[in-house]
């Protein structure tokens, strides 16, 4: 069994960003945020495998803000759940949440990437 996540992109948030900042500035913000999100997802995976839970907590918390900024509520939610699992010292739930964070993060990045060819 291979779990599959469905990306949840807040198109209203993206439209708001483009309206507030203009096409060029919004594209720059979204591209930089996507790059940072991808780096932090990879970093979260490494931190989890290294059992660096304090650093994982910080990295997951930063993912919440980045994902909120560019309309990725599922990524934001799951990253928040990762921090809760660390706070509660629930290692079994943490393993599941980190795996889900990586899946939903990849899927959400793919959806936003595909939108680059579409005018928002």
N, C-alpha and C positions, 0 to 999 in steps of 0.2 A: 504494500500500500504506500503510495506516494502522495502526501497531502498537497493540495493545490490551493493557492490563495487567489481571491479575486480582488484586484486593486479597487480602491475606493478613492476617487479623486474629487475634490470639491471644486467644481468648475466655477462656481460663483466666487470663490476666493481668488482663483486665478484671474477671472474677469476683473475683479476689484483691483487686483494688483496691476493689471495692464492699464486700467482706467486711471488709476492714481499716478502711475509712474511713466506711462507712455510705452509704446511698443519696444523701443530699443533698451531703455532702462530696465523694464520688466524682464525682457529676455536675458539680460545680463544677470539680474538677480536670480532668476530661475535656474540658469545654467550653473552659476556659482553654488547655489544651494544644492542642486542635484549632485554636483561634484563632491561637495562636502558631505552630503548624505551618504553617497557611495563609499567614501573613505571611512566615515564613522561606522557604517555597517560592517565593513571588513574589520575595522579596529575592535568593534564590539565582539565579533566572533573570536578574534585572537585573545582578547581579554578574558572571555568566558573560558576558553580552552586553557589559558594560563592561570585560571582561578584568581584573577586580579579583580575581585568583586567591587572594591572601592572605586577603582578606575572605571569599571564597567558601569557602575551606578552613574558616575559623572558623564560618561559618554552617552549612555541611554537618555539621560536627562537632557543633554544638548540636542539629541535627535528629536525630542518632543518639540522644541522651539523651531528647529529647522523645518520639520514636517508641517507644523502649523502655518508657517510663513508661506509655504507654496501649495497649500491645499491637499495635504496627505493625512486625513484624519485617522485612518487605520494605522498608519505607521506611528503617528503620535500616540495613539491609544496603546498599542502594543509595547512601545518603548516605555510608556508610563507603567505598564504592567510589569515590565522587567525590573524597574526600580522598586516596585512594591514587593516583588518576590525576594529581592535582595534584602530589603528592610525586614521582611518577615522570616528571613533565613529558610525559605522553602526551596530547597535545591531541586526537587523533582519538578515543581511548577516552573522554576527558573529555566531548566533545560528545555522545557516545552515552549516557553515564551521566547527564549533566544532563537530557537529554531523557527518559530513563527515570525519573529521580527525580521529575520533574514529573508524568508520567503515573501512576506508582504512588502518588504522594502524593495526587493528586486522587481517584483511585479509592478509596484507603483512607479518606480523609476522608468520601467519600460513604457508604461502608459504615458507618462509625461514626455518622455523622449519622442514617442510617436506623435505627440501633439505639436512638436516643433514645426512640422510641415503644414500644420493647420493654423489658420489665423484664429486666435481666441477672441 
